[in-house]
Amino acid sequence: MSADRARFGWPAVALAVFATAWGGNEFTPLLVMYRQITDMSPVVVDALLFAYVLGIVPALLIGGPLSDRLGRRPLMLPAPLFAAVGSGLLAAGSESVALLTAGRVCSGIALGLSMAVGGSWIKELSDRDGAQTGAGAGRAAMSLTAGFGVGAGVAGVLAQWGPWPHVLPYLINIAIAVVAANLIVLVPETRPRQDSPGRLRDDLRIPSAGHRRFLFVVLPLAPWVFGAAASGYAIVPALMSARTAGAPIAFAGLCCVLGLSAGFGIQSLGRRINRPGSLRGVVVAFVVLVAGMVLAAVAAHVLTVWVALLASTLLGCGYGMAMIVGLMEVQRIAGPDDLAGLTAVFYGVTYLGFGVPAVLAWISESWPAITYPVMFGFGAVAAMMSLIVALLGHRRHGAPVDEPGTAAMAGSAAGAARTR
């Protein structure tokens, strides 16, 4: 290893993960701005929030297996570059749906590669440096969490009070991403390229995705992860824009930060609540989700700032509980050879929740009599119905028993998701 490469390790990769997470979430508080400065309908604006899922899911499912074959650097190096390109397209396309969509997809590809490859590379580099057990997972988790939170907060502040509101927030991300891309080139490889790797199709097979408990307990919970998060920091701020006329974009950023912080903080409680052979973690997650939907319905009705902030925070708690409980279930279900694959499938289904704002906006436009308080009330009922499905699935299919260290592994995987 050269002296130059020896000086760089996990911090450079962590910076790249931070940059891609920033790029993935900087757009969210700006939804209010796009409604104000363009003639795009709420449905189109909210669909742009969902568009980056089109990049995340394939990058998640393919990035990990490809990095096992080709090495970590060849798959991680494009991540900050995609983040920079995505932010550039977003900065240039404030009134172009096509450019904004392309930018969001690029941001999604960047984030998916970071989640699939960056966390593994940080862990391997940390282990090589002799770090204590779990340090690599913690470093990856904090890189993502910081990127999601700081990106949303800074973007909201700059768009509200800074110059060039539809450009400057993205330029900051481009600068960070370019620096990270240059540093990654100097990071030592931890996964040598395979000479005869076999068929990629075989690596993409995930037998445990057909496990009955995954289908009937985990999947009913998964879409609520980001369904709750998107409701808290996309729908609620949009409804409040008339009541926060002095700083609607900054208010949206505050909702993002509160929701993400609550989701991050509650996950330690979720680890203690969730136990092998029990469904209490799933039950608690759904109870919090139902409460969040009910409070969101109240906030949509009264349109009071403090109620809206409480609703965003409680929905963030629901997001965090659903994420950690779902990941711990995945750890128990997955076989030794498809843990990463099943985790990627779980993440992919969770990101479908970002479609909730667009669906609700379409319903509101198509049937004005169906108000947001009514839709959030229906969301509470739907969450209770999902809980019933999970209860029946648990009764019929039981609960896998934890292997030693599974809880710690779930904690490691959870770091990759503190999102969104």
N, C-alpha and C positions, 0 to 999 in steps of 0.2 A: 504494500500500500504506500503511495507517495505521501510526502510530508503535507502537501496541500490537501489531499483527500482526508488525511488523518485529523485535520483540524475541524472538519465538518462532520456532523452526524445527525442525531435525531432533532436538534433545534432547527436545522435547515428544512427538514421534512415537515416538522411541526409548523413552521412558517408557511409552507405551501398549503398545508391542511387549513390553517387559519385563513389564508387568502381565499381559498375556494369556498369555505363556509361563509365568509364575509360576502363573497359574490353571490352565493345562493340566497341569502336572506336580505340583502340590501334593498331589493326591489319591493319587499312587503310593505314597509311603511309609506312607500311612495305611491301606493295604489290610490290614496286620496288625492295626491297631486295630479295623477293622470286623469282622474275624473274631472278635475277642475280646469286643466289646460288643454284638453282635447275634447272632441265630440264623440269619443268612443262610448258605447253604452256600458253600463255596469256589468253586463254579461261578458262583454269582450274583455274588459279590464280584469275581471276575476278569472277569466279563462287563461289570461296571461300568467297569472299566479300558478295555475296548474301546468302550464306548458313545460316547465322545467322537469316535470316528472318524465316526460318523453326522453329526456337525456339521462336522468338518474337511473331508471330501471335497467336499461340495457348495459350501462356502464357498471352497475352493481353486479349484475349476473355474469358478465363476461370478464370484467376487469380482474377479479380474483384469480380464476383459473388461468388466464393469460399471463398474469404476473408470476404464477408458479412455474410456467413454462419458459418465459422469456426473461425473467428477472424483475425486481421491483422498479428500478430506475426507468426502464423503457416505458412502463405503464404509468408511472407517477409523474414523469417529466411533462407529459402533455397536460396534466391537470391544471397547473397555474396558467399555462398558455391558453387553454380553453376558457379559464376564468377571465383572463385579460381580454380575449376576443369577445366573450359574452358581454362584459362591461362596456367594451367599445361599441358594440352594436346597440346596446341599450342607450348609451349616451348619444349616439347619432340618430336614433330612431324614435324620438319622443312622440312623434305624431304618425308613425308608420307601424301598423300592426305586424307587417311582415318582418321588419327589422327587430321589433320588440320580441316577437315569437322566436326568431332565430337566436337572439341574445339569451333568452331564457333557456332554450334548449342547450346552448353551449355552456351556460352556467350549471345546468343539471349534469351534463357529462363530466364537468370538472369535479363537482361534488360527489358524484357516483364513484369516480376513480379514486378520489381521496378516501372515501369510506371503505372501498373494497381493498385498496392497496396501501394507502398511507398509514393506517393503523397498524397493519402487519409490519411494515418497514420500521416504524418507530419502535415497536416492541422488540424486533430483532436487533436493532441498533442499540437499544437500551440494555438488552441482555448481553450483547457483546461488550458493552462498557462496564459490566459488572453491577448494574443497578439492582436494587432490591426487587423481589417478586412483586409484580403488579405495577411497578413504576411506569413501564412502557404503556400499559393500558391507560393509566391515569394521565400521562402526558398527551396521548392521542385524544382522550376525552376532553381535556381542558382546551386543547387547540381548537377542536370543533366548537365547543361551547362558547369560547371567547369569540371566535369568528362570527358565529350566529348572533350573539348578543351585541358585540361591538359594531358589527356591520349594520344591524338594524338601527341601533342608537345613533351612530354617527350619521348615517344616511338621512334619518329623520331630522336631525338638527341642521345639517347642511342644507337640505332641501327647504327647510322652513325659514332659516335666517341667513343662509350663505348666498353668494352670487352664483349665477348659472345653476339654478336648482335642479334642472333635469340633466346636468352634465357633471358638475363637480363631485357629487357622491361617487360616481362611477370612476372618475379619474384617480381618486385615492386608491381604489381597489386595483386598478391597472398598475399603478406604481408598485404596490406591495407584491402583486403577482409576478411582475417582471423581475424584481429582486429575488423572490423565492425561486423562480425558474433558473436563474443563473447560479444560485447556491446549490440547487439539487444536483447539478452536473458534477459537483465536487464531493458528493456524499458517496461513501463506499457501498458497493453492492453487497447484499446479504443473501441473495438467492441466485446462484449461477444459472445460466441458460441451460436448459435440458437439450441434449443432443438428439435423443429419440423419445420424444414425449408421448407418442401415441396419438390417438384421435381426440381432438378438442371436444367432439360431441360426447365422448364418454365422460370427460371431466364435468360436463354441464348437467349430467344426470343427477337428480336429487331424489333418491328413493323415499326418504322420510317425508317428502312433501305430500305423499299419499297417506300418511299415518292418520288414523281416524281422529285421534285427539287433536292433531294439528288442524284438521278440517273443521271439527265441530266445537272446539274450545278456543283455539288461538285465532283462527281466521275471523270469527265473529267479533273479536276484540280489535283486530289490527286496523281496520279503516278508521276507527274512532281516535287513534293516536293523533294523526294530523288533521282529522276532521274537527277534533276539539281545538287543536292549536290554531288552525286556520279560522275557525269561528271567532276565537278570542282576539286574534291580532289582524284580521282582515275584515270580517263582517262588522263586528262591534264598533271599531273606529269609523268605518264608513257611515254607519247609522248615526254616529255622534258628530259628524262633520259640521252640521248646522249649529250644534250647541258648543262647538269648540272653534268658533270662527277666528279667534285670535291666533291659534296655532294648531290647526287640524292635523298637519303632517307630523309635527312633533308629538302630538297626542297619540297618533298611530304608532310612532316609534316607542313611546312609553308603554303602550299596551304590549308591544312585542317583547320589550325587555322584562316587563313584569311576568308575562306568561312563561317565557323561557326560564327565568330565574326560579319561578315557582315549580316548573317541571323538573328543573335540575335539583332543587332542594328536596323535593318529596321522594326522589328515587331511593335515597338511603332508607327512608321509612318503608318503601315498597319491598326492599330486600328483606327486611325483618318480618314483614307481614306475610309474605309469600312462603309457603312451606311445601315440601314434597308430600304428595298424597292428599293435598287439601286444595280446595278451590277458593279459599278465602281471599287470596290476592286478586283473583279475577273479580270476585264479588265486590271487594272494596273499590277496585278500579271503576267498575260500572256504576257503583253508588256515587262516586265523585263525578263521573261523567253526567249522570242524570241530574245531580245537583247543579252542575255547571250549566247544562242546557236550560234548566228552570230559571236560574239567575240571569242567563242571557235573555230569556224571554221577558223577564221583568225589566231588564235594562233596555231592551228594544221598545218596551211600552212607555216607561217613564222618561227615558232619554236624559238621565242624570249622570253627571260625570263620575261621581264616586261609585255609583252602582255599576257603571260600565267598567271602571277599573277593577272592581271586585269580581265582576263576571269574567274579565280577561284573566285575572289571577287564578280563579277557581278552574276555569277551562284549562289553564296551563298545568294545574295540579292533575287534572284528569289525563292530559297528554302524558305527563311524566309517569303516573301510575300505570297507565295502559302500556307504555313502552317497556318499562322495566319488568312488569309481570309477564308480558308477551315474550320478551327475550329469555327470561328464566325458564318459561315453558319450552321454548325452542331448544334451550340447552339440554333439557331432560329428554326431549323427543329425538333429537338428531343422533344419527350414527356417527362413529368416529371419523368417517371419511366424507361426510356431507354436512358438517356443522356450518362451515362457511356458506355453503350453498343454501341451506335452509334459512339461515339468518338473512341472506340476501333476498330470498323469497318473501320473508316476513317484512323486511324493510320495503320491498316493492309494493306490497299490499297496503302498508301503512301510508305510503305516499299518495294512494288513491284518494285519501281524505282531503287533499288539496283541491279536489274538484268540488267540494261542498259549497264554497262561496259562489262559484259560477252557476251551479244547479239552483241554489236559492235565488240568485239574481234573476235567472230565467223564469222561475216560477212567479216571482214578484212582478216581472214585466208582463208575463202572459196572463196571469190571473191576479189583478190588483187587489181583489178582495181577500186573497190569502196573504196576510201580513207577516212580517218577520216574527212578532211574538207568537203567532200561530205556528209558524214553521219551527221555531225553537221548541215550542211545546210538543210538536210532533217528534222532534229529535229526541226529547226526553222519553217519550213513549217507545220510539224505535230502539233506544239504548236499553230500556227495560226488556223489550222483546229479545234483543241480542243476548242479554243476560240469561233469559230463560233457555235459549238455544244452548248456551255454554253450560248451564246447569244440567240439562238433559244429556249433553255430550259427555260431561264429567261422570254422570251416573252410569252411562252405558259403556264408556271406554276407559274408565279409571284414570290413574295418574302414574306416569313413569316415575321410578325411584331415582333420586339424584345419585350420580356417581361422585366419588370424592373430588372436591374442587369445583363442582359445577357452579355453585353460587358465585364463586370468584370469577369463573369464566363468564357468567352472565353479566357481572359487573363490568368486565372488560368490554364485552360486546356493547353494553349500553352506552358506553362513551361515544361510540360512533354515531349514535342517534340523537344526542342532545342537540336538537334541531330547532330542530326545526321548527 
